[in-house]
């Protein structure tokens, strides 16, 4: 059990290759979030609410394998999926860092290139950045920073 971050391409598809995935054990992510907070890379925003099925007149049975919905139900399913995806992809117009909730939930929130850029810019301006990735202690941090740098050259990443 843990968190898996997957880099996506600019067109929103998962990038191929092991180098485009970063895995945190359930117990390891809090340590990295603490470090990110210390460097000013995170922003605390409330997690948005995903739309409910009932809002679209749907039930879980409408999504069961083998279900053949009528056209009206298929349209509501498409509307629900679009609204759900909009919540997962939402970002601030002027991000001030990576929203913590996007890293702490494995629902598939998109961490955008703009959020990563802001977080890395803040990190790289910190007075102690020159020793932060030195090869001593827990190596997770320097690998995580390399992953973030890679993700910003693609289309961001999603947490699952």
C-alpha contacts under 8 A as a table, 3 or more apart, distances in Angstrom:
res1	aa1	res2	aa2	distance
1	X	25	X	6.54
1	X	26	X	5.97
2	X	23	X	7.22
2	X	24	X	5.65
2	X	25	X	4.41
2	X	26	X	4.04
2	X	27	X	7.71
3	X	23	X	5.75
3	X	24	X	5.07
3	X	25	X	6.41
3	X	26	X	6.51
3	X	29	X	7.78
3	X	106	X	6.27
3	X	159	X	6.57
3	X	160	X	5.80
4	X	21	X	6.81
4	X	22	X	5.72
4	X	23	X	4.48
4	X	24	X	6.34
4	X	106	X	7.64
4	X	159	X	5.65
4	X	160	X	5.12
5	X	21	X	5.53
5	X	22	X	5.06
5	X	23	X	6.29
5	X	157	X	6.24
5	X	158	X	5.46
5	X	159	X	4.44
5	X	160	X	6.21
6	X	14	X	6.62
6	X	15	X	7.43
6	X	20	X	5.89
6	X	21	X	4.65
6	X	22	X	6.69
6	X	157	X	5.16
6	X	158	X	5.30
6	X	159	X	6.55
6	X	160	X	7.81
7	X	14	X	6.12
7	X	15	X	5.72
7	X	20	X	5.16
7	X	21	X	6.37
7	X	151	X	5.57
7	X	154	X	7.17
7	X	155	X	6.90
7	X	156	X	5.79
7	X	157	X	4.06
7	X	158	X	6.56
8	X	11	X	7.72
8	X	12	X	5.52
8	X	13	X	5.26
8	X	14	X	4.28
8	X	15	X	4.92
8	X	151	X	7.56
8	X	154	X	6.48
8	X	155	X	5.12
8	X	156	X	5.89
8	X	157	X	5.37
8	X	158	X	7.36
9	X	12	X	5.30
9	X	13	X	5.35
9	X	14	X	6.12
9	X	15	X	5.49
9	X	154	X	5.21
9	X	155	X	4.71
9	X	156	X	7.55
10	X	13	X	7.51
10	X	154	X	5.72
10	X	155	X	4.14
10	X	156	X	7.85
11	X	155	X	7.28
12	X	155	X	6.74
15	X	20	X	6.19
16	X	20	X	6.72
17	X	20	X	5.66
17	X	21	X	7.60
18	X	21	X	5.55
19	X	22	X	7.64
19	X	147	X	7.93
20	X	147	X	7.49
20	X	150	X	7.95
20	X	151	X	7.77
22	X	144	X	7.53
22	X	147	X	7.11
24	X	27	X	7.86
24	X	28	X	5.87
24	X	29	X	5.72
25	X	28	X	5.08
25	X	29	X	6.58
26	X	29	X	6.19
27	X	30	X	6.66
28	X	31	X	5.70
28	X	32	X	6.94
29	X	32	X	5.22
29	X	33	X	6.15
29	X	104	X	7.96
30	X	33	X	4.98
30	X	34	X	6.12
31	X	34	X	5.16
31	X	35	X	6.47
32	X	35	X	5.07
32	X	36	X	6.14
32	X	140	X	7.99
32	X	141	X	6.95
33	X	36	X	4.97
33	X	37	X	6.04
33	X	100	X	7.81
34	X	37	X	5.10
34	X	38	X	6.20
35	X	38	X	5.02
35	X	39	X	6.36
36	X	39	X	5.17
36	X	40	X	6.26
36	X	41	X	5.15
36	X	42	X	6.26
37	X	40	X	4.96
37	X	41	X	5.73
37	X	42	X	5.46
38	X	41	X	7.65
39	X	122	X	7.20
39	X	123	X	5.49
39	X	126	X	6.65
40	X	43	X	7.88
40	X	97	X	7.66
40	X	119	X	7.31
40	X	122	X	6.39
40	X	123	X	6.77
41	X	97	X	5.20
41	X	98	X	6.37
41	X	118	X	7.52
41	X	119	X	4.27
41	X	120	X	6.95
41	X	122	X	6.22
41	X	123	X	6.28
42	X	96	X	7.67
42	X	97	X	4.83
42	X	98	X	4.74
42	X	99	X	5.69
42	X	100	X	5.90
42	X	119	X	6.83
43	X	96	X	6.39
43	X	97	X	5.26
43	X	98	X	5.73
43	X	99	X	4.74
43	X	100	X	6.13
44	X	99	X	5.69
44	X	100	X	5.87
44	X	101	X	7.64
45	X	99	X	5.97
45	X	100	X	7.26
45	X	101	X	7.27
46	X	101	X	7.31
47	X	101	X	5.80
47	X	102	X	7.84
48	X	87	X	6.80
49	X	87	X	7.48
50	X	83	X	7.99
50	X	84	X	5.82
50	X	87	X	6.18
51	X	55	X	7.07
51	X	80	X	7.23
51	X	83	X	6.75
51	X	84	X	6.00
52	X	55	X	5.44
52	X	56	X	7.28
53	X	56	X	5.47
53	X	57	X	6.39
53	X	58	X	4.89
53	X	59	X	5.90
53	X	60	X	7.59
53	X	80	X	7.22
54	X	57	X	4.71
54	X	58	X	5.29
54	X	59	X	6.65
55	X	58	X	7.45
56	X	76	X	5.92
56	X	77	X	7.62
56	X	79	X	7.73
56	X	80	X	6.38
57	X	76	X	7.40
58	X	62	X	6.48
58	X	73	X	7.64
58	X	76	X	7.44
58	X	77	X	7.40
59	X	62	X	5.58
59	X	63	X	7.69
60	X	63	X	5.58
60	X	64	X	7.02
61	X	64	X	5.28
61	X	67	X	7.89
62	X	67	X	6.57
62	X	69	X	7.00
62	X	73	X	7.99
63	X	67	X	6.88
64	X	67	X	5.68
69	X	72	X	7.88
69	X	73	X	5.63
69	X	74	X	5.68
70	X	73	X	5.40
70	X	74	X	6.11
71	X	74	X	4.95
71	X	75	X	6.13
72	X	75	X	5.15
72	X	76	X	6.39
73	X	76	X	5.03
73	X	77	X	6.11
74	X	77	X	5.02
74	X	78	X	6.23
75	X	78	X	5.09
75	X	79	X	6.22
76	X	79	X	4.98
76	X	80	X	6.04
77	X	80	X	5.06
77	X	81	X	6.12
78	X	81	X	5.14
78	X	82	X	6.17
79	X	82	X	5.16
79	X	83	X	6.19
80	X	83	X	5.13
80	X	84	X	6.04
81	X	84	X	5.02
81	X	85	X	6.03
82	X	85	X	5.13
82	X	86	X	6.15
83	X	86	X	5.07
83	X	87	X	6.51
84	X	87	X	5.28
84	X	88	X	6.43
85	X	88	X	4.97
85	X	89	X	6.06
86	X	89	X	5.13
86	X	90	X	5.90
87	X	90	X	5.23
87	X	109	X	7.98
88	X	107	X	7.87
88	X	108	X	6.42
88	X	109	X	4.48
88	X	110	X	5.98
89	X	109	X	6.19
89	X	110	X	5.07
89	X	111	X	7.86
90	X	110	X	7.53
91	X	95	X	7.20
91	X	112	X	7.38
92	X	95	X	5.16
95	X	98	X	7.48
95	X	114	X	6.70
95	X	115	X	5.51
95	X	118	X	6.82
96	X	115	X	7.01
96	X	118	X	6.15
96	X	119	X	7.37
97	X	115	X	5.21
97	X	116	X	6.92
97	X	118	X	5.30
97	X	119	X	4.66
98	X	102	X	7.40
98	X	111	X	6.88
98	X	115	X	5.15
98	X	116	X	6.45
98	X	118	X	7.81
98	X	119	X	6.27
99	X	102	X	5.63
99	X	103	X	7.39
100	X	103	X	5.48
100	X	104	X	6.27
101	X	104	X	5.00
101	X	105	X	6.00
102	X	105	X	5.84
102	X	106	X	7.91
102	X	109	X	5.43
102	X	110	X	7.12
102	X	111	X	6.68
102	X	159	X	7.00
103	X	106	X	7.38
103	X	109	X	7.94
103	X	159	X	6.23
105	X	108	X	7.67
105	X	109	X	7.65
105	X	159	X	6.98
105	X	160	X	7.34
106	X	109	X	7.45
106	X	159	X	5.14
106	X	160	X	3.85
107	X	159	X	6.69
107	X	160	X	5.58
108	X	158	X	5.14
108	X	159	X	4.93
108	X	160	X	5.11
109	X	158	X	5.42
109	X	159	X	5.94
109	X	160	X	7.96
110	X	156	X	6.92
110	X	157	X	5.75
110	X	158	X	4.63
110	X	159	X	7.15
111	X	115	X	6.42
111	X	116	X	7.02
111	X	156	X	5.53
111	X	157	X	5.35
111	X	158	X	6.06
111	X	159	X	8.00
112	X	115	X	5.18
112	X	116	X	6.28
112	X	152	X	7.83
112	X	155	X	6.86
112	X	156	X	4.67
112	X	157	X	6.86
113	X	116	X	5.05
113	X	117	X	5.97
113	X	151	X	7.24
113	X	152	X	4.86
113	X	153	X	7.67
113	X	154	X	7.68
113	X	155	X	6.07
113	X	156	X	4.81
114	X	117	X	5.04
114	X	118	X	6.18
114	X	152	X	7.90
115	X	118	X	5.23
115	X	119	X	6.19
116	X	119	X	5.07
116	X	120	X	6.02
116	X	148	X	6.75
116	X	149	X	7.97
116	X	151	X	7.84
116	X	152	X	6.10
116	X	156	X	7.35
117	X	120	X	5.22
117	X	121	X	5.93
117	X	152	X	6.64
118	X	121	X	5.15
118	X	122	X	6.19
119	X	122	X	5.26
119	X	123	X	6.14
120	X	123	X	4.87
120	X	124	X	5.92
120	X	148	X	7.89
120	X	149	X	7.77
121	X	124	X	5.19
121	X	125	X	6.23
122	X	125	X	5.26
122	X	126	X	6.54
123	X	126	X	5.34
123	X	129	X	6.76
124	X	129	X	5.93
125	X	129	X	7.30
126	X	129	X	5.49
127	X	130	X	7.53
128	X	131	X	5.94
128	X	132	X	6.47
129	X	132	X	4.99
129	X	133	X	7.48
130	X	133	X	7.18
130	X	134	X	7.93
131	X	134	X	5.37
132	X	141	X	7.89
132	X	142	X	7.71
133	X	141	X	6.63
133	X	142	X	4.86
134	X	142	X	7.63
135	X	139	X	6.70
136	X	139	X	6.97
138	X	141	X	6.90
139	X	142	X	5.87
139	X	143	X	6.62
140	X	143	X	5.26
140	X	144	X	5.93
141	X	144	X	5.01
141	X	145	X	6.15
142	X	145	X	5.08
142	X	146	X	6.22
143	X	146	X	5.03
143	X	147	X	6.17
144	X	147	X	4.97
144	X	148	X	6.23
145	X	148	X	5.06
145	X	149	X	6.18
146	X	149	X	5.10
146	X	150	X	6.18
147	X	150	X	5.05
147	X	151	X	6.07
148	X	151	X	4.98
148	X	152	X	6.28
149	X	152	X	5.39
149	X	153	X	6.82
150	X	153	X	5.40
150	X	154	X	6.85
151	X	154	X	5.23
151	X	155	X	6.45
151	X	156	X	4.86
151	X	157	X	6.22
152	X	155	X	6.45
152	X	156	X	5.51
153	X	156	X	7.75
